[in-house]
Amino acid sequence: MTGALVVIGTLVLATVLGLTLRARGGRVRDARAGDLPEDVRRALAPAGVTLVQLSTTFCAPCRHTRVLLSDLAERTEGLHHAELDVTDRPDLARELSVLRTPTTLAVDERGTELLRIGGVPRRHALIEALRPHLATA
């Protein structure tokens, strides 16, 4: 009886945790304050907003994010996409407070982080969040 209760409790906890993580994934969040590392600054476009995607080699959602962000950048004036692989760069991930991949940073030409997304971005929410920054870019 006790074993069954432990299994049921574990399943309920895992389900709640999974649903919470799923709900938080792809959400647009406020930018993190602070200076960007030089590796990120080198990836920025000279004008407009750059979506800097932080990925790892074996990350399946990173492939989907790459396609989505590249397509969005091609269709939107003043928007660019760059990808940085942090597989062998845990120092860079730590400096940027990246806890999961993909993580996408929206950065203006001055190197100011505008917003960030953990997980695969939701296209419509990302466009809406970028709209005020693209108007001034």
C-alpha positions as CSV (number, residue, x, y, z in Angstrom):
1,M,0.0,0.0,0.0
2,T,2.8,2.5,1.0
3,G,4.7,1.7,-2.3
4,A,1.6,2.4,-4.4
5,L,1.1,5.8,-2.6
6,V,4.8,6.7,-3.3
7,V,4.4,5.8,-7.0
8,I,1.2,7.8,-7.3
9,G,2.8,10.8,-5.4
10,T,5.8,10.7,-7.7
11,L,3.6,10.6,-10.8
12,V,1.6,13.5,-9.6
13,L,4.7,15.6,-8.8
14,A,6.3,14.7,-12.1
15,T,3.1,15.7,-14.0
16,V,2.8,19.0,-12.2
17,L,6.5,19.8,-12.8
18,G,6.3,18.8,-16.5
19,L,3.2,21.0,-17.1
20,T,4.8,23.9,-15.3
21,L,8.0,23.7,-17.4
22,R,5.9,23.3,-20.6
23,A,3.9,26.4,-19.8
24,R,7.0,28.5,-19.1
25,G,8.8,27.4,-22.3
26,G,8.9,29.9,-25.2
27,R,7.6,32.8,-23.1
28,V,9.1,36.2,-23.8
29,R,10.7,37.6,-20.6
30,D,12.4,40.8,-19.7
31,A,16.0,41.3,-20.5
32,R,18.8,40.5,-18.0
33,A,20.8,43.5,-17.0
34,G,24.5,43.7,-17.6
35,D,27.1,43.8,-20.3
36,L,27.1,41.1,-23.0
37,P,30.2,39.0,-23.6
38,E,32.4,39.8,-26.6
39,D,31.4,36.6,-28.4
40,V,27.8,37.8,-28.4
41,R,28.7,41.4,-29.4
42,R,30.6,40.0,-32.5
43,A,27.5,38.2,-33.6
44,L,25.4,41.4,-33.7
45,A,24.3,43.0,-36.9
46,P,25.5,46.6,-37.4
47,A,21.9,47.9,-37.4
48,G,18.5,46.7,-36.2
49,V,17.8,43.9,-33.8
50,T,19.6,40.6,-33.7
51,L,18.1,37.4,-32.4
52,V,21.0,35.6,-30.8
53,Q,20.2,31.9,-30.5
54,L,22.2,30.0,-27.9
55,S,22.2,26.3,-28.8
56,T,23.9,23.0,-28.2
57,T,24.9,20.3,-30.6
58,F,22.4,17.6,-29.6
59,C,19.4,19.9,-28.9
60,A,16.4,18.9,-31.0
61,P,14.3,22.0,-30.2
62,C,17.3,24.2,-31.3
63,R,16.8,23.0,-34.9
64,H,13.2,24.1,-34.8
65,T,14.1,27.4,-33.3
66,R,16.8,28.0,-35.9
67,V,14.2,27.5,-38.7
68,L,11.7,29.7,-37.0
69,L,14.1,32.6,-36.2
70,S,15.8,32.5,-39.7
71,D,12.4,32.6,-41.4
72,L,11.3,35.5,-39.1
73,A,14.5,37.4,-39.8
74,E,14.2,36.9,-43.6
75,R,10.6,38.3,-43.5
76,T,11.1,41.2,-41.1
77,E,13.1,44.3,-42.1
78,G,15.6,45.3,-39.4
79,L,15.7,41.8,-37.8
80,H,18.7,39.5,-38.0
81,H,19.4,36.0,-36.7
82,A,22.7,34.7,-35.4
83,E,23.4,31.3,-33.6
84,L,26.1,30.6,-31.0
85,D,26.9,27.0,-30.1
86,V,27.5,26.8,-26.3
87,T,28.2,23.1,-26.3
88,D,31.9,23.6,-25.6
89,R,31.4,27.0,-24.0
90,P,29.8,26.5,-20.5
91,D,31.6,29.7,-19.4
92,L,29.5,31.7,-21.9
93,A,26.3,30.0,-20.9
94,R,27.0,30.7,-17.3
95,E,27.9,34.3,-17.9
96,L,24.6,34.8,-19.7
97,S,22.6,32.9,-17.1
98,V,21.5,30.3,-19.6
99,L,19.9,27.3,-17.9
100,R,18.5,25.6,-21.0
101,T,18.8,25.6,-24.8
102,P,17.6,27.0,-26.9
103,T,17.7,30.4,-25.3
104,T,17.2,33.4,-27.6
105,L,18.3,36.9,-26.8
106,A,17.0,39.9,-28.7
107,V,19.8,42.5,-28.8
108,D,19.9,45.9,-30.4
109,E,22.9,47.3,-32.4
110,R,24.3,49.0,-29.2
111,G,24.5,45.6,-27.5
112,T,21.6,46.2,-25.2
113,E,19.6,43.0,-24.4
114,L,16.0,43.8,-25.1
115,L,14.3,40.5,-24.1
116,R,15.0,36.8,-23.9
117,I,13.2,33.5,-24.5
118,G,13.9,30.2,-22.9
119,G,12.8,27.3,-25.2
120,V,11.3,27.4,-28.6
121,P,9.8,30.9,-29.1
122,R,6.1,31.4,-29.8
123,R,6.2,33.3,-33.1
124,H,3.2,35.6,-32.5
125,A,4.4,36.5,-29.0
126,L,7.9,37.2,-30.2
127,I,6.7,39.5,-33.0
128,E,4.5,41.4,-30.7
129,A,7.4,41.9,-28.2
130,L,9.8,43.0,-30.9
131,R,7.4,45.4,-32.6
132,P,8.3,48.5,-30.5
133,H,12.1,47.8,-31.0
134,L,11.9,47.3,-34.7
135,A,10.0,50.6,-35.2
136,T,12.9,52.5,-33.7
137,A,15.6,50.3,-35.3
